[in-house]
């Protein structure tokens, strides 16, 4: 079991990574002394949510469970309304606690609801997917999608704790499991070359789901993100580095009605960004080739997803981080190091997005 601390403006919180960590979760809930607790989960992991409810019952609470349909479409204002109505029916007061049990969609939705219910109640994240463990459960971003934009409506609301149980990953469908490695490759290319090398050296063990190898990867990714979040929790500067691959990736998700998975979209976005960076002479072909080869090895091939290039380009212009119509791109310079704030000529964006979708 590994424990580390993330610094946040509202106070530090622990991230616990290990196997069969229900006892740790019980201790977290007991220390928070909630007046009541509710669990928000999705239809895929309802059995795991029941296990969590049973685990925290000795801490003095008996959580009620609210289940949303699995999938990105639950990151909506309609689903948010249903969660808030559930909190109202359960008479959750300001001493209450929301426990998010699920992947990134559940974490973002439940976190957003916790942040605005009674102007903010506490949240504990129990990520059940690799993608949520390495990325979305850390850092306090919450939200839902707009009608045309990814994550356009939300808040910054850090959890009181994150408890990542590696045993959850054994039940993930292979395609969902492999999708998560797009975010891990992102860390390796943009922030920490050691993660990139870990992915290369431990590929067979990671693809087989070997727990010790996975724990190392999760720990390295959480550490990398925690260091950035501590410097820039509200994404006013350095935290933008975490958006590598997300400019074109989020646009692809929005342009396809969120039918393309987040992992596959981020892989697409990294391929586009790296090729633009090479065209701008910010990086060399070896970085582009190494990144693309690693993505392919982890089941994220460069086959073009079915999407209308015009819709993807329009979604890029609506990027929620744009300022006065200017989209700031994150560009790789060398393995383990990327730069934020690059202004990319529109002609280059059009060329490489169209090529990637051809």
Rosetta blueprint (number, residue, H / E / L):
1 X L
2 X E
3 X E
4 X E
5 X E
6 X E
7 X L
8 X L
9 X L
10 X L
11 X L
12 X L
13 X E
14 X E
15 X E
16 X E
17 X E
18 X E
19 X L
20 X L
21 X L
22 X H
23 X H
24 X H
25 X H
26 X H
27 X H
28 X H
29 X H
30 X H
31 X H
32 X H
33 X L
34 X L
35 X L
36 X L
37 X E
38 X E
39 X E
40 X E
41 X E
42 X E
43 X L
44 X L
45 X L
46 X H
47 X H
48 X H
49 X H
50 X H
51 X H
52 X H
53 X H
54 X H
55 X H
56 X H
57 X H
58 X L
59 X L
60 X L
61 X L
62 X L
63 X L
64 X E
65 X E
66 X E
67 X E
68 X E
69 X L
70 X L
71 X L
72 X H
73 X H
74 X H
75 X L
76 X L
77 X H
78 X H
79 X H
80 X H
81 X H
82 X H
83 X H
84 X H
85 X H
86 X H
87 X H
88 X H
89 X H
90 X L
91 X L
92 X L
93 X L
94 X L
95 X L
96 X L
97 X E
98 X E
99 X E
100 X E
101 X E
102 X E
103 X L
104 X H
105 X H
106 X H
107 X H
108 X H
109 X H
110 X H
111 X H
112 X H
113 X H
114 X H
115 X H
116 X H
117 X H
118 X H
119 X H
120 X L
121 X L
122 X E
123 X E
124 X E
125 X E
126 X E
127 X E
128 X L
129 X L
130 X H
131 X H
132 X H
133 X H
134 X H
135 X H
136 X H
137 X L
138 X L
139 X L
140 X L
141 X E
142 X E
143 X E
144 X E
145 X L
146 X L
147 X L
148 X L
149 X L
150 X L
151 X L
152 X L
153 X E
154 X E
155 X E
156 X E
157 X L
158 X L
159 X L
160 X L
161 X E
162 X E
163 X E
164 X E
165 X E
166 X H
167 X H
168 X H
169 X H
170 X H
171 X H
172 X L
173 X L
174 X H
175 X H
176 X H
177 X H
178 X H
179 X H
180 X L
181 X H
182 X H
183 X H
184 X H
185 X H
186 X H
187 X H
188 X H
189 X H
190 X H
191 X L
192 X L
193 X H
194 X H
195 X H
196 X H
197 X H
198 X H
199 X H
200 X H
201 X H
202 X L
203 X H
204 X H
205 X H
206 X H
207 X H
208 X L
209 X L
210 X L
211 X H
212 X H
213 X H
214 X H
215 X H
216 X H
217 X H
218 X H
219 X H
220 X H
221 X H
222 X H
223 X H
224 X H
225 X H
226 X H
227 X H
228 X H
229 X H
230 X H
231 X H
232 X L
233 X L
234 X L
235 X L
236 X L
237 X L
238 X H
239 X H
240 X H
241 X H
242 X H
243 X H
244 X L
245 X L
246 X H
247 X H
248 X H
249 X H
250 X H
251 X H
252 X H
253 X H
254 X H
255 X H
256 X L
257 X L
258 X L
259 X L
260 X L
261 X L
262 X H
263 X H
264 X H
265 X H
266 X H
267 X H
268 X H
269 X H
270 X H
271 X H
272 X H
273 X H
274 X H
275 X H
276 X H
277 X H
278 X H
279 X H
280 X L
281 X L
282 X L
283 X L
284 X L
285 X H
286 X H
287 X H
288 X H
289 X H
290 X H
291 X H
292 X H
293 X H
294 X H
295 X H
296 X H
297 X H
298 X L
299 X L
300 X L
301 X L
302 X L
303 X L
304 X L
305 X L
306 X L
307 X L
308 X L
309 X H
310 X H
311 X H
312 X H
313 X H
314 X H
315 X H
316 X H
317 X H
318 X L
319 X L
320 X L
321 X L
322 X L
323 X E
324 X L
325 X L
326 X E
327 X L
328 X E
329 X E
330 X E
331 X E
332 X E
333 X E
334 X E
335 X L
336 X L
337 X E
338 X E
339 X E
340 X E
341 X E
342 X E
343 X E
344 X L
345 X L
346 X H
347 X H
348 X H
349 X H
350 X H
351 X H
352 X H
353 X H
354 X H
355 X H
356 X H
357 X H
358 X L
